Amino acid sequence: MNGQNIIDLRFAEFDSHFMSNVHYFEEGMLRVLDCYTDPLGWKEQLKAHGAIKTTLTEASSDVSLCKDVRNLDDLFSQILALGKGLVGDGKNRFSIAIDSLSEMIRHTSLSSVACLLSNLRSHAQVSSIFWLLHSDLHDMKTAAAFEYISSMVANVKPLTMEKNDNFSLLEQNYKSGQFHASLKRRNGRVRVMREEFFIDNSLIKFTSMEAWGDAVAQSLVPKVQFNLQLSEKERSDRAKVVLPFEHQETEKSVQIYDGRKSGKHESYVEEVKKLEDIGRGEIIYFRDSDDEMPDSDEDPDDDLDI
């Protein structure tokens, strides 16, 4: 039950639907940090000067008021204080929900919000953080920044992408849509799920569009008709190749052949054959002419990083 302890950072108005659902949580399982009522503390200042007489009443005993959302250090402390009020100082953990980052970015910078999320993620008592972002209100850079620090991204898209005035399609998109979720793995792969959802009265029904699949994140391999991947034998042979200026036998001295035809060439070829017999690979380079200058570490074009 510890995973159900939730701290809700609410930048949206408290509607009747939200407040009615709060009562379905078990007592002591939810705390709300109200960042909507007085986000900049103006109402509190007006009240102190007698300009307004209405009091800032909190929605319930489980709701705390944030009076300056620009001060992220204080916001961080408030979140942890509410979390410890739920689970204590032990090993129990809590989750954080933010509704929404789009409103949060209105009051502070993108880098500051990303830093706050990073600090919350690294805290020992925070089990998970999930937030809402209206990507159509921001540029691609902002959405990409939050996707980068996320381990899972879920997008809601229209069921049809028609750009005409077909009202039947618009009505269809109002009651249904596509749900795309991508889960990042530690090995760099991304697990993708696509589902269709339909709103039936107050219920949301999901139907699978396709099975879960694996996709390499940001793969650079183009879609071609031939195979560009290496087999296990090819990988093994590549690993055995001794690259120039790299000697893998630490017990022997480094011997580098400069490509000239000399008396040492025959003995070098014999050594190469011995290496081939034991299943090793070697790169052999022969110069076109003995008049060529020997290899050196000089870079005439100054375009190599030696």
N, C-alpha and C positions, 0 to 999 in steps of 0.2 A: 504493500500500500504506500510505501515511501515514494514511489515514482509518481504518484498522483498528486503530490503536494505541488501547487502551482502558484507562482507570483505573476500576476497579470499587470503589465505596464499598459495602461489604457490611455491612448491619445484621442480616442473617439468619444462621442457623446454616449452617456448611459441611456440606452433605450429600454423600453419596457420588456422587450424580448430577452435582453441580456440579464436584467435584474430578476426576471422570473426563473431563468436557468441557474442563477447563482444558488438558489435554495435547493437545487437537486444535488449539490455537492455536500459531502459529509461535513459536519461541523469541524472547523479547524483545518480543512484541506485546501482552502483558497484564500489568498490575500490579493487585494487590488490596490495598485498604486495609481491614483487618479492624476494624470498629467494633462487633463482636458479642462477642468473647471477653472483653474487659475495658473496656466503654464508659466507665466512670467512674473507672477506675484503682484500684478497691478491692482487686482481687487482687494488684496490685503492692505496695500498702501492707501488706496482710496478709503477703505474702512477705517484705517488708523487716523486719517485726516478728517473723518466725519463726512466725506463726500457721499458715501453710501451707507445705508443703515442695515441692509440685509446681511445676514450672517452666512458664512460659507459652510453650509451643512454637508457633511459627508453622507454618501449614499447609504452606508450601513456601518456597523461596528467593524467589519472586515475591510473597510476601505480607508486608505491613508491618502493624504493630499500632498502632492509635489508642487512647490511654489516657485520653482525656477528650473525648468528643464534644460537650460543652457549650461548649468553647472553639473557636468557629468560626473565629477568626483563625488559630489553630494548625492547624486542620483545612484551612483554605484553603492555608496554606503547605505542608502535607504533600502535598496533591493536586498542587500545582504542582511540587514537588520530584520526585514520582513521574513526572509527565508529562515533565519535562525529562530524567529518567533514561531515558525511552523514546525521545524524539525529539531530545534535545539542545537547544541554545540557538538553533538556526537558525529557518527559516521553516516547518519541519515542524510538524504539528498533531496533536492527539490528542482523543479523545472521552471523555466521563465518563458512567458509568452508576451510578445510585443505587438500591439495593434495601434498604429503601424509605423514602420520605419519611414514611410513617406512623410508623415506628419513630423516625425522626429528630425528629419533632415531640414525641415523648414526653419528650425531654430538654431542649428549648429552645423558644423562642416561634416563632410563625408568621412574624412580621416579620423575625426574625433569619435564619430559613431562606431566606425570600424574598430578603433582602439578599445572602446567600451565593451563591445561584443567579445573581443579577444580576451580582455581581462576577466569577463564573466565566464567564458569557456574554460579558462585555466584554473578557476576556483575549484577547490576540492569538493565542495558541497553542491555544486551545480551539476546536475545530471544531463540536462539538455536545454537548448534554447531554440525556440521556433518563432518566426516573425512573419508579418505580412508586408509585402512591398508591391505597390501599384507601379509596375514597370513602365506602363504607358505614360506616366507622369514624369519620368526621368530619362536622361540620355543613356546610351548604351554603356558608357563608362561606369555609371553608377550601378546599374544592374549587374554588370560583369564583376564589379568589385565585391558585391555581396555574394554572388554565386561562387566566387573564388574561395571565400573563407567558409563556405557551407559544405557540409558533408552530404546533404540531400537537398535537392531543388525540386519543387512541385509547381507546375504551371497550369493554369486554367485557360483554355483556348476555346474559341467558338467552334461549333460542330461543322459549320459551313463557312467558307471564306469568300462568299460572293460579295462583290462590290456594287450591287445595284440596289434599286429601291423595291425589292421583292419583300413585301411585308410579311408574307408567310414564313420566309426564311428568318427574318428578324424575330418573329414570334417563336420560331423553333429554337433559335439561339438563346432566347430569354429563359426557356425552360430546360435546356439541355446544353451540353458542351463536352469538351474533351479534357481529360485529366492526365497530364504527362508528369511522371516522376522519374528522376534519375538519382541513383544512389552511388556515391563515389566509394571505391574500394581502396585499400591501402597499397595495392600493387599497381595502381594507376588505371585500372579498368573502371568502367561505369556500367552499372546495372540499370536498365531502362524498363519502365512499365507504362503502358498506355491503356486508359480506360475511358469509356463514355459514361457520363452521369446524366440522370434524368430527375427532375424535381417533380414529385407527385404529392400535392398538397404540402404537408410539412416534412415529408420524408425525401431523402436523397438516395437514389438507387444507382448502383454502379454495375456496369457490364464490361467484361474484359474485351479489349480490341485485339490483343495479341499476347502471346506468352512472354514471360520475362526473357530477356536476351542480354548478352554481354557485348559491349562495344568498347573498343580501345579509345581512351580519351584523347581527342585532338590528334587522331591518327594521320600521319603524313603519307601513308601508303595509298596510292591512287587506285581507283577502280578500273582494273585492266583485265584482259582475258587470260593472262599467263600468271603463274605463281611467282611472287617475289620473296617468299619466305624461305628461310634456310631449313634444311632437314637436320636431324640430330647428328648425322655423320659429317655434314658440311660444317656445322658449328664446332664439332670436335676437331676437324682438320684445320679450321681457321684458328682455333686456340693454340694449336701446336706450332704455328708459324712463328719463327723468331724474326722480329722486326729489326730493321737497321738500327745500330747503336743500342740494341737491347740484348743482353746475354742472360739466359735463364739458368745456366749451370754455374752456380756460385763457387764451386770447387776448382774450376778451370779458369785460365786467363782469357781475356777477351781477345778474339782474333777477328779482324775486319779485313776482308779482301777488297782492294781498291779497283778491281776490274782489269788490271794490266796482265798481259800474258808474260809470265816469268817462270823461273824454275820452281817457284812455290805453288804454281797453279795446279800441277798434277797432284801434289800432296793435299791441296785444298779440296780438289774434286774427290779424292779418296775419302776424306773426312765427311764430305757431303753424302757420299754413297752410304757410309756407315750410319749416318743420321737417318737416311731414308729407310735403312734396314730395320731400324727400331721404331719406325712409324712416325717419325717427326717430319715436319715440313721446313723448307728453307727458301728464302728469296735469293736468287743468284743473278747478278748483273754483270754483263760483259761490255766493256767499252767498245765503241765503234773503231777507235784508233788509239794506238799507244801514245800519240802526240797530244791527246787530251790532257788537260790539267787534272791532277788528282782531286778527289773530293776534299772539301774543307768546310769549315763552319761559317765561311763568309757568305753574305747575302747581298749580291750586287744590286738587286732590285729593292732591297729593304722591305720585302713584303712577307717574310716568314717570321714566325715567332719561335726562335731557337732558344 
